[in-house]
Amino acid sequence: PGRILPLPADVTDPVAMREAVATIEADGGLALVLLNAGIYLPMRAMDFDAGKARKTFDVNLGGVVNGLDPVLKAMIARGRGHVAVTASVAGYGGLPGAAAYSATKAGLIAMCEALAMDLMDLGVRISVVNPGFVETEATAVNEFEMPFLMTPDEAARMERSKWIHCVGAMVAILSGLVGWSQSYHLNSAGNAA
């Protein structure tokens, strides 16, 4: 208990992800899991490539799904646990050159919102972390303005209270506009409580 056990595994391989989770379960079990899978292959409409889009979907969305499957099974069986999924502010709206990337991150946000309603009565929590723009190799190729761009060190030092969670208020800063989505707390029937 209280240990972090990093295991290398290919997120696009569901068998590898099941084996990684089984290894951790045998070593004491999962309490908190961060699923963070992502690639960014910039692609404008005039250069659209189904292969690039599929690879982005396989890693960004499929990779998280491959991790969620064994993780949720273990946590639901135990009746406790917390899963955090890394999406992106790009999931709140399409960005130039990021059609596939934005779609995968929107899919993660919606999937976690739906799962949160099922999990709330099962003792398992799920959160979405939607980081903004961080200076990386991926953002270095962007040709559009990135509001609030920060260094990796600045992002790592952010206070926990600044992270955006799936059940709670969501603030999206896209194209210099601020959008607000009202906070909801839903009961297991999916009704606003």
Contacts in CASP RR format, 6 or more apart in sequence:
PFRMAT RR
TARGET T0000
AUTHOR 0000-0000-0000
METHOD contacts of the structure
MODEL  1
PGRILPLPADVTDPVAMREAVATIEADGGLALVLLNAGIYLPMRAMDFDA
GKARKTFDVNLGGVVNGLDPVLKAMIARGRGHVAVTASVAGYGGLPGAAA
YSATKAGLIAMCEALAMDLMDLGVRISVVNPGFVETEATAVNEFEMPFLM
TPDEAARMERSKWIHCVGAMVAILSGLVGWSQSYHLNSAGNAA
1 28 0 8 1.000
1 31 0 8 1.000
2 31 0 8 1.000
5 23 0 8 1.000
5 24 0 8 1.000
5 27 0 8 1.000
7 20 0 8 1.000
7 23 0 8 1.000
7 24 0 8 1.000
9 16 0 8 1.000
9 17 0 8 1.000
9 19 0 8 1.000
9 20 0 8 1.000
10 16 0 8 1.000
11 17 0 8 1.000
11 37 0 8 1.000
11 59 0 8 1.000
11 62 0 8 1.000
11 63 0 8 1.000
11 64 0 8 1.000
11 66 0 8 1.000
11 67 0 8 1.000
12 58 0 8 1.000
12 59 0 8 1.000
12 62 0 8 1.000
12 63 0 8 1.000
12 66 0 8 1.000
13 66 0 8 1.000
14 66 0 8 1.000
14 67 0 8 1.000
14 69 0 8 1.000
17 63 0 8 1.000
17 66 0 8 1.000
17 67 0 8 1.000
17 69 0 8 1.000
17 70 0 8 1.000
18 69 0 8 1.000
18 70 0 8 1.000
21 30 0 8 1.000
21 67 0 8 1.000
21 70 0 8 1.000
21 71 0 8 1.000
21 74 0 8 1.000
22 70 0 8 1.000
24 30 0 8 1.000
25 74 0 8 1.000
29 74 0 8 1.000
29 78 0 8 1.000
30 71 0 8 1.000
30 74 0 8 1.000
30 75 0 8 1.000
30 81 0 8 1.000
31 80 0 8 1.000
31 81 0 8 1.000
31 82 0 8 1.000
32 81 0 8 1.000
32 82 0 8 1.000
32 83 0 8 1.000
32 84 0 8 1.000
33 71 0 8 1.000
33 82 0 8 1.000
33 83 0 8 1.000
33 84 0 8 1.000
34 84 0 8 1.000
34 85 0 8 1.000
34 86 0 8 1.000
34 129 0 8 1.000
35 63 0 8 1.000
35 64 0 8 1.000
35 67 0 8 1.000
35 68 0 8 1.000
35 71 0 8 1.000
35 83 0 8 1.000
35 84 0 8 1.000
35 85 0 8 1.000
35 86 0 8 1.000
36 85 0 8 1.000
36 86 0 8 1.000
37 59 0 8 1.000
37 60 0 8 1.000
37 62 0 8 1.000
37 63 0 8 1.000
37 64 0 8 1.000
37 86 0 8 1.000
38 59 0 8 1.000
38 60 0 8 1.000
38 86 0 8 1.000
38 104 0 8 1.000
39 55 0 8 1.000
39 56 0 8 1.000
39 59 0 8 1.000
39 60 0 8 1.000
39 138 0 8 1.000
40 56 0 8 1.000
40 98 0 8 1.000
40 101 0 8 1.000
40 138 0 8 1.000
41 52 0 8 1.000
41 55 0 8 1.000
41 56 0 8 1.000
41 100 0 8 1.000
41 101 0 8 1.000
42 97 0 8 1.000
42 98 0 8 1.000
42 141 0 8 1.000
42 142 0 8 1.000
43 49 0 8 1.000
43 52 0 8 1.000
43 53 0 8 1.000
43 97 0 8 1.000
43 98 0 8 1.000
43 99 0 8 1.000
43 100 0 8 1.000
44 96 0 8 1.000
44 97 0 8 1.000
45 99 0 8 1.000
48 99 0 8 1.000
52 100 0 8 1.000
53 99 0 8 1.000
53 100 0 8 1.000
56 100 0 8 1.000
56 101 0 8 1.000
56 104 0 8 1.000
57 100 0 8 1.000
57 103 0 8 1.000
57 104 0 8 1.000
60 101 0 8 1.000
60 104 0 8 1.000
60 105 0 8 1.000
60 108 0 8 1.000
61 104 0 8 1.000
61 107 0 8 1.000
61 108 0 8 1.000
64 85 0 8 1.000
64 108 0 8 1.000
65 111 0 8 1.000
68 83 0 8 1.000
68 85 0 8 1.000
68 115 0 8 1.000
71 83 0 8 1.000
72 83 0 8 1.000
72 115 0 8 1.000
72 119 0 8 1.000
72 124 0 8 1.000
75 81 0 8 1.000
75 83 0 8 1.000
75 123 0 8 1.000
75 124 0 8 1.000
76 119 0 8 1.000
76 122 0 8 1.000
76 124 0 8 1.000
79 122 0 8 1.000
79 123 0 8 1.000
79 124 0 8 1.000
80 123 0 8 1.000
80 124 0 8 1.000
81 123 0 8 1.000
81 124 0 8 1.000
81 125 0 8 1.000
82 124 0 8 1.000
82 125 0 8 1.000
82 126 0 8 1.000
82 127 0 8 1.000
83 124 0 8 1.000
83 125 0 8 1.000
83 126 0 8 1.000
83 127 0 8 1.000
84 126 0 8 1.000
84 127 0 8 1.000
84 128 0 8 1.000
84 129 0 8 1.000
85 108 0 8 1.000
85 112 0 8 1.000
85 126 0 8 1.000
85 127 0 8 1.000
85 128 0 8 1.000
85 129 0 8 1.000
86 108 0 8 1.000
86 128 0 8 1.000
86 129 0 8 1.000
86 131 0 8 1.000
87 105 0 8 1.000
87 106 0 8 1.000
87 107 0 8 1.000
87 108 0 8 1.000
87 109 0 8 1.000
87 112 0 8 1.000
87 128 0 8 1.000
87 129 0 8 1.000
87 130 0 8 1.000
88 101 0 8 1.000
88 102 0 8 1.000
88 105 0 8 1.000
88 130 0 8 1.000
88 131 0 8 1.000
88 132 0 8 1.000
89 130 0 8 1.000
89 131 0 8 1.000
89 132 0 8 1.000
89 133 0 8 1.000
89 172 0 8 1.000
89 173 0 8 1.000
89 174 0 8 1.000
90 98 0 8 1.000
90 101 0 8 1.000
90 102 0 8 1.000
90 105 0 8 1.000
91 102 0 8 1.000
91 103 0 8 1.000
91 105 0 8 1.000
91 106 0 8 1.000
91 107 0 8 1.000
91 108 0 8 1.000
91 109 0 8 1.000
91 130 0 8 1.000
92 106 0 8 1.000
92 109 0 8 1.000
92 130 0 8 1.000
92 170 0 8 1.000
92 172 0 8 1.000
92 174 0 8 1.000
93 102 0 8 1.000
93 106 0 8 1.000
93 172 0 8 1.000
93 174 0 8 1.000
94 102 0 8 1.000
94 103 0 8 1.000
94 174 0 8 1.000
95 101 0 8 1.000
95 102 0 8 1.000
95 142 0 8 1.000
95 144 0 8 1.000
95 174 0 8 1.000
96 142 0 8 1.000
96 143 0 8 1.000
96 144 0 8 1.000
105 130 0 8 1.000
108 128 0 8 1.000
109 128 0 8 1.000
109 130 0 8 1.000
109 166 0 8 1.000
112 126 0 8 1.000
112 127 0 8 1.000
112 128 0 8 1.000
112 166 0 8 1.000
113 128 0 8 1.000
113 166 0 8 1.000
113 167 0 8 1.000
115 126 0 8 1.000
116 125 0 8 1.000
116 126 0 8 1.000
116 166 0 8 1.000
116 167 0 8 1.000
116 186 0 8 1.000
117 186 0 8 1.000
117 188 0 8 1.000
117 190 0 8 1.000
118 188 0 8 1.000
119 125 0 8 1.000
119 126 0 8 1.000
120 167 0 8 1.000
120 186 0 8 1.000
120 187 0 8 1.000
120 188 0 8 1.000
121 188 0 8 1.000
126 166 0 8 1.000
127 163 0 8 1.000
127 165 0 8 1.000
127 166 0 8 1.000
127 167 0 8 1.000
128 164 0 8 1.000
128 165 0 8 1.000
128 166 0 8 1.000
129 163 0 8 1.000
129 164 0 8 1.000
129 165 0 8 1.000
130 164 0 8 1.000
130 170 0 8 1.000
130 172 0 8 1.000
131 155 0 8 1.000
132 148 0 8 1.000
132 150 0 8 1.000
132 155 0 8 1.000
132 173 0 8 1.000
133 139 0 8 1.000
133 142 0 8 1.000
133 146 0 8 1.000
133 147 0 8 1.000
133 148 0 8 1.000
133 149 0 8 1.000
133 150 0 8 1.000
134 149 0 8 1.000
134 150 0 8 1.000
134 151 0 8 1.000
134 152 0 8 1.000
134 155 0 8 1.000
135 149 0 8 1.000
135 150 0 8 1.000
135 151 0 8 1.000
135 152 0 8 1.000
136 152 0 8 1.000
139 146 0 8 1.000
139 149 0 8 1.000
145 175 0 8 1.000
145 176 0 8 1.000
147 173 0 8 1.000
147 174 0 8 1.000
147 175 0 8 1.000
147 176 0 8 1.000
148 173 0 8 1.000
164 170 0 8 1.000
164 171 0 8 1.000
167 183 0 8 1.000
167 184 0 8 1.000
167 185 0 8 1.000
167 186 0 8 1.000
168 183 0 8 1.000
168 184 0 8 1.000
168 185 0 8 1.000
169 180 0 8 1.000
169 181 0 8 1.000
169 182 0 8 1.000
169 183 0 8 1.000
170 180 0 8 1.000
170 181 0 8 1.000
171 178 0 8 1.000
171 179 0 8 1.000
171 180 0 8 1.000
171 181 0 8 1.000
172 178 0 8 1.000
172 179 0 8 1.000
172 181 0 8 1.000
173 179 0 8 1.000
184 192 0 8 1.000
185 192 0 8 1.000
185 193 0 8 1.000
186 192 0 8 1.000
186 193 0 8 1.000
187 193 0 8 1.000
END
